[in-house]
Amino acid sequence: MVSTNDLRTGLTVEWDGSIWTVVDFQHVKPGKGAAFVRVKLRNIITGATIENAFNAGEKLSRAQIDFRKMQYLYESDGQYHFMDQDNYEQISLGADALGDALKYLKENMEIGVQQYQGKVVGIELPNFVELEIVETDPGLRGDTASGGTKPAKLETGAVIQVPLFIQQGEKIRVDTRTNKYLERV
C-alpha cells in the first residue's frame, strides 16, 4: 500500500479496478478544510487519462509491473514475435497490443515489455531509432535547412516530416516519443 502523500510521477497503482500510472500530482492545502492530493492518472491498458482528488493520507494499492528487455524477431500472420534476452523465452503480441510502436519496430531491435500478473500491458521503445528513408520527394535547388519540411516514408512504413534537403536512401535519427526528425546519421 502507498499513501497519497507519497505519490510520485511514474508510480503505478491499482485503483477503481484498473492499473494507473501517476502522470502529475499536486498537494493542496486549502485555507479551510482538510488537505487533499489532486492527481492526473493514465490507464496503462486503455491509455485514458483522468484527474481525481484523493484525501491526504488515503491508501492505494501499489501495482507490481514487471519490466523485461526483449528483442523483436519477426512478424507472422499479424503476430509480432519477441524473445527474452535472459532466458530465450518467446512471446507473440498482436498489432493492437503494440499500438503506435509498430511505426518504429525493426527486426533485432531491443525493447522493454511491461507485464502485470503475467499479462503484457505495454511496451517501451528506445527513445531514438535510426531508420532509412525509402520514399520522399527530391530536394530542389535552393532548398535550405530552415526552409520547410516535406513528408518522408521510412523503412518501417512510418511517415514523418523531414527538412527539404533530406534525400531518399539517407539514414536519419527519429525521436519515438515525439515522432520527429532529429538529425542525419
Secondary structure, DSSP 4 states (H G I P E B T S, - for coil): -EEGGG--TT-EEEETTEEEEEEEEEEE--SSS--EEEEEEEETTT--EEEEEEETT-EEEEP--EEEEEEEEEEETTEEEEEETTT--EEEEEHHHHGGGGGG--TT-EEEEEEETTEEEEEE--SEEEEEEEEEPPP-TT--TTS-EEEEEETTS-EEEEETT--TT-EEEEETTTTEEEEE-
